[in-house]
Amino acid sequence: MEIRKFQEQLGEMCRLAAENDGKLTAEQLKGFLEELKPDKEKLVQLLKYFRLQGITIEGLELAEEERETKSKERELTAEEKAYVKEYKESLQVSFQPLRAEQLFRMLAEGDGNVKKELSEQYLGIAADIAVKMHGGEMLLADLIQEANISLLMALDQEEPRKKDDMWLRREISKGIRQSIEEQNQQKFSDDYLVEKVQKLDSAVKDLSENEDGTRSQFTVGELAIILDMEIDEIRDVLRLTGDDVSEEENILEE
């Protein structure tokens, strides 16, 4: 499947789900999978991506690995635990519920100067939410940073005028979830591209090596016909290896 087409179809699947209350049928998914032809690991990654998008697949039995991942909460490594401990000890302000409630009231009354103190109150909370939502897709330090950004962005929002503890926690969680979704989508696309590079590299090597020890040369246009790939797709893949060739230029494995 051509790379851009894959990304477009993945986006289309998400749009279909959005139009159907976050649901896709197994039949809707079937055509996409038939073109993608994912192995078991890729299928699990795809299902994880849909789950993070809040999309459920009706009539499709999840792979065993997916069910296990869904039912388990990831344990932090010793290094991650040490990082969280050191990070929280470095915070100058600890969460005080009564003070936070007072700051929210002042913010609702139009006192924008309290945003700084309010954000300091919730830095530890943001870290705790990040830890709870951490599934290994991103470095924990990066996820905590995203949580902090979500915290600051939430406090800068004009609406709702009356903000509170529950609202802010939801906004932090929403920002973290979005970052994880973007990371998963990028990783899924990157894995797909790497697989394309490996397949093209292997195909060119097989085609170029002759029985007498010599090597044959092929233009990009010829390879597109032999491998049943689009010319633009081959050129996109070659760019990932540092090559940028025209349709008429030869490709020869050194």
C-alpha positions in Angstrom: 0.0 0.0 0.0 1.3 3.4 -1.0 2.4 5.4 2.1 0.2 8.4 1.6 -2.8 6.2 0.7 -2.2 4.2 3.9 -2.3 7.5 6.0 -5.3 8.7 4.2 -7.2 5.5 4.7 -6.3 5.4 8.4 -7.7 8.9 8.7 -10.8 7.9 6.8 -11.3 5.0 9.2 -11.2 7.4 12.1 -13.7 9.7 10.4 -16.0 6.8 9.8 -15.8 5.9 13.5 -16.5 9.5 14.5 -19.7 9.5 12.4 -20.8 6.3 14.2 -20.3 7.3 17.9 -16.7 6.0 17.9 -17.5 2.6 16.5 -16.4 0.6 13.4 -17.8 -2.7 12.3 -15.5 -5.7 11.6 -16.6 -5.5 7.9 -15.5 -1.8 7.7 -12.1 -2.8 9.0 -11.8 -5.9 6.8 -11.1 -4.0 3.5 -8.5 -1.9 5.1 -6.7 -4.9 6.6 -6.8 -6.8 3.3 -4.8 -4.0 1.7 -2.5 -3.5 4.6 -1.9 -7.2 5.2 -0.5 -6.7 8.7 1.3 -9.4 10.7 0.1 -10.2 14.2 2.3 -7.6 15.8 1.2 -4.9 13.4 -2.5 -5.8 14.0 -2.1 -5.5 17.7 -0.5 -2.1 17.2 -3.3 -1.0 15.0 -5.9 -2.1 17.5 -4.1 -0.2 20.2 -4.1 2.9 18.1 -7.9 2.6 17.5 -8.4 2.0 21.2 -6.4 5.2 22.1 -8.6 7.1 19.7 -11.6 5.8 21.6 -12.7 3.6 18.7 -14.3 0.2 19.3 -14.5 -2.5 16.7 -17.9 -4.3 16.8 -17.8 -8.0 16.1 -14.1 -8.3 16.2 -12.3 -10.5 18.8 -9.2 -8.7 20.2 -5.9 -10.5 20.0 -4.8 -12.1 23.2 -1.9 -9.6 23.5 -4.3 -6.7 23.2 -6.6 -8.1 26.0 -3.6 -8.6 28.3 -2.3 -5.1 27.6 -5.7 -3.6 28.2 -6.2 -5.5 31.5 -2.8 -4.7 33.0 -1.5 -1.4 34.3 2.1 -0.9 33.3 4.7 -1.1 36.1 7.3 1.6 36.3 10.9 0.6 35.9 13.3 1.3 38.8 14.8 4.2 36.7 11.3 5.6 36.1 10.4 5.4 39.8 13.7 7.1 40.7 13.0 9.9 38.2 9.5 10.5 39.5 10.7 10.6 43.1 13.5 13.1 42.2 11.1 15.2 40.1 8.5 15.5 42.8 11.0 16.3 45.4 12.3 19.1 43.2 8.9 20.8 43.2 8.7 23.8 45.4 5.0 23.7 46.1 3.0 20.7 47.3 -0.7 20.4 46.5 -3.0 22.0 49.1 -6.7 21.4 48.3 -8.1 24.3 50.3 -5.6 26.7 48.8 -6.3 25.4 45.3 -10.0 25.9 45.8 -9.4 29.5 46.9 -7.2 30.1 43.8 -9.9 28.8 41.5 -12.4 31.2 43.0 -10.0 34.1 42.5 -9.4 33.0 38.9 -13.2 33.0 38.3 -13.4 36.5 39.7 -10.9 37.7 37.0 -7.6 37.5 38.9 -5.2 36.2 36.3 -2.2 36.6 38.5 -3.1 33.4 40.4 -2.5 31.2 37.4 1.2 30.8 38.2 0.5 29.7 41.8 -2.3 27.4 40.6 -0.1 25.8 38.1 2.6 25.2 40.8 -0.1 23.6 43.0 -0.9 21.1 40.2 2.6 20.2 38.9 2.7 17.1 41.2 -0.9 16.2 40.3 0.0 16.4 36.6 3.0 14.1 37.1 0.8 11.6 39.0 -1.7 11.6 36.1 1.1 11.1 33.6 2.4 8.2 35.6 -1.0 6.6 35.7 -1.5 7.0 31.9 2.0 5.9 31.0 2.0 2.9 28.8 5.5 3.0 27.4 4.7 4.8 24.2 6.7 7.8 25.3 9.5 8.4 27.7 8.0 9.1 31.1 9.9 12.4 31.4 8.5 13.5 28.0 5.0 12.5 29.1 5.3 14.5 32.3 6.4 17.5 30.2 3.3 17.1 28.0 1.2 17.0 31.2 2.7 20.2 32.3 2.1 21.8 29.0 -1.5 20.6 29.1 -1.8 22.1 32.6 -0.6 25.6 31.5 -2.7 25.6 28.3 -5.8 24.6 30.3 -5.4 27.5 32.7 -5.1 29.9 29.8 -8.4 28.9 28.4 -11.2 31.5 28.6 -13.9 28.9 29.0 -15.3 27.7 31.3 -15.1 30.8 33.3 -15.6 28.9 36.5 -12.8 26.3 36.6 -12.3 23.7 39.3 -10.2 20.7 40.4 -12.1 18.1 38.5 -12.1 20.2 35.3 -8.4 20.8 35.4 -7.6 17.1 36.0 -9.7 16.2 33.0 -7.9 18.8 30.8 -4.5 17.4 31.8 -5.6 13.9 31.0 -7.0 15.0 27.7 -3.8 16.6 26.7 -1.7 13.5 27.7 -4.1 11.3 25.8 -3.7 13.4 22.7 0.1 13.3 23.0 0.0 9.5 23.3 -2.3 9.2 20.3 0.0 11.4 18.2 3.0 9.4 19.2 1.3 6.1 18.4 0.2 7.3 15.0 3.7 8.5 14.2 5.3 5.3 15.4 2.8 3.2 13.4 3.6 5.3 10.3 7.3 5.1 11.0 7.2 1.3 11.4 5.3 1.1 8.1 8.0 3.2 6.3 10.9 1.2 7.8 9.2 -2.0 6.6 8.9 -0.4 3.1 12.6 0.5 3.1 13.7 -3.0 4.1 11.4 -4.6 1.5 12.7 -2.4 -1.3 16.3 -2.9 -0.3 15.9 -6.6 -0.3 14.1 -6.6 -3.7 16.7 -4.5 -5.3 19.5 -6.7 -4.0 17.8 -9.9 -5.2 17.1 -8.4 -8.6 20.6 -6.9 -9.0 22.6 -10.0 -8.2 23.2 -12.2 -11.3 24.5 -15.8 -11.3 27.8 -14.8 -13.0 28.6 -12.4 -10.1 27.7 -9.2 -12.1 25.0 -6.8 -11.1 22.2 -5.5 -13.1 21.0 -1.9 -13.0 17.4 -0.8 -13.0 15.7 2.6 -13.3 13.1 3.7 -10.9 10.5 3.3 -13.6 11.6 -0.3 -14.3 11.5 -1.2 -10.6 8.0 0.3 -10.3 6.8 -2.2 -13.0 8.8 -5.2 -11.7 7.7 -4.6 -8.0 4.2 -3.3 -8.8 4.8 -0.1 -6.9 4.1 3.5 -7.7 7.1 5.5 -8.9 6.5 8.2 -6.3 6.3 5.5 -3.6 9.7 4.1 -4.6 11.2 7.6 -4.6 9.7 8.4 -1.2 11.2 5.2 0.2 14.6 5.9 -1.4 14.7 9.3 0.2 14.6 7.6 3.6 17.9 5.9 2.7 19.5 9.2 1.7 18.9 8.7 -2.1 17.0 11.1 -4.3 16.8 9.8 -7.9 14.7 10.6 -10.9 12.7 8.1 -12.9 15.4 7.6 -15.4 18.4 7.2 -13.0 19.8 3.7 -12.4 19.7 2.0 -9.0 22.5 -0.4 -8.3 23.4 -2.1 -5.0 27.0 -1.4 -4.1 
